[in-house]
């Protein structure tokens, strides 16, 4: 599994570790973990609407932070449950640039098992690191 929930890191929120061989794979894993907190069966989300996002930051950890916040924004602003279709990250001029395509549909309590509502990504213990095995992130979600 590309992500693991961490029970011993927080008591009132949800924490997870996401991994990937590349930064893009780690971002996708982190997005899946974030969405699975709200909707455990990600396969219940059909790709009926598409959103594209473009983000820039000088630090890869803050790029991930922004990326996950975008998922929460679309959930709150448009009631959209989105899964990542593709992510591309480029680095140049001391800056990371992300372009991503997300697909999903409006939240429907009759179709989607909505467990908890993620309010935000926190910066508490937030980290992104390159390891000998690839990339990993530790994220705590405010629920």
N, C-alpha and C positions, 0 to 999 in steps of 0.2 A: 504494500500500500504506500502511495507517495506521501501520505501524511499520517500522523499519529496524534491523538489527543493526549494531553499531559494533565493528569488529574492532580498532581502534587505541586503545581506551579501557582495555582490561584484557587480561591474558595468560592467567590461569588461570580466569577466570569468563566469564560471558556478559553483554554490555552491549547495550542497545537504546535507541532513541529512539521514543517513541510520540506521535502527534499526533491532533488532532481539532478540529473547529470549536467544539465546546463541551467543558466539563469531562467530561461524560458520555461523549462520543465518545472522548476521550483515555483515560479509564479503561477503556473497552471495548478500545481498541487495545492498551493496556498488558497487559490480561488475555490477549488473544489472543497477544501476543508471548511472555508468560510460559509459556502452555500449549504454544505451538508449539516451544519449546525442548525440551520433553519428548516431545511427540507432533506431529511435523511436519504430519501430515494431520489437521487439526482436524475435517474432515468425517467422519472415522472414529468420532468420538464421538457416539453417539446420545443423545437426550434422554429417558432412562428414569427418572431421579430428579431431584427438584428440591430446591434449598436456597435459603433466603432469608437474607440477612444485613442487619443494621442496624448502622451505625457512626457515631460522632460524633468530631469533633476540631476544635480551634480553628484548625488550619492545613490547607489543602487538600493540601499535599505529604504530610503525615503521614496524611491520610485515604487517599490513594493507597497509601502504604506498607502500612497496615493491610489495605486491600482485597486487595492482591496476596498478603499473608501469609495471608489467609483461604483463597485458592485453594490455597496450599501446605499449609495445615493440613488441609483436606478430603482432599487427595491423600495425606498422611501418615497421618491418623487413620482415614480411612474408605476408602482406596484409590479415591477418586472423582476422575475426570477431568471437570472442569466447564468449561462455556462460559457466557459472560454472555448471558442472555436480555434483561435490562433493567437499567438503572441510572437512579436519580433522585438528584440532589444538590440540597439546599436550603441556603441560607445565611440565618442569622438569629441575633441575640443573640451576635455574635462567634463563631459556631460553624457548622461545616458538618455536615450530616446526610446520610448516604447510605443508601438502601435499594436492594437489588439482588436480582434473581432469577437463579439459576444453574441450568443443566440439564446433565445428563451421565450417566455410567455408571461402573461399576467398571472399573478398569484390567484389561485382558485382553491378555497378551502374544501370544495367538494372533490377536487382532483389531487391536490398536494397536501401531504401531511405536514402542516406548519407547526413545528415544535416550539421554537423560541424565536424571538425577534432580536437580531443583532443590531445594536444601536451604533457602534463605532469600533474602529480598530484603536487600541491604546498604544502608547509609546512605552508603557511599563514593560521592561525586560524584552522589548522588541529588538530583534537582531537578525542580521543576514550575514552569512559567512561562507567563504569558499573553503571546502574541506578536501582531503585527499580523495574522497569518493564523489565529489561534485559540489553541489550547493545545498545549503540548508537555511531555513528561517525558523525563528521562534516568534509566535504571534499570540497576543492575548486579545480576545474580543470582549467588548463590553455588551452584556446582554441585559 
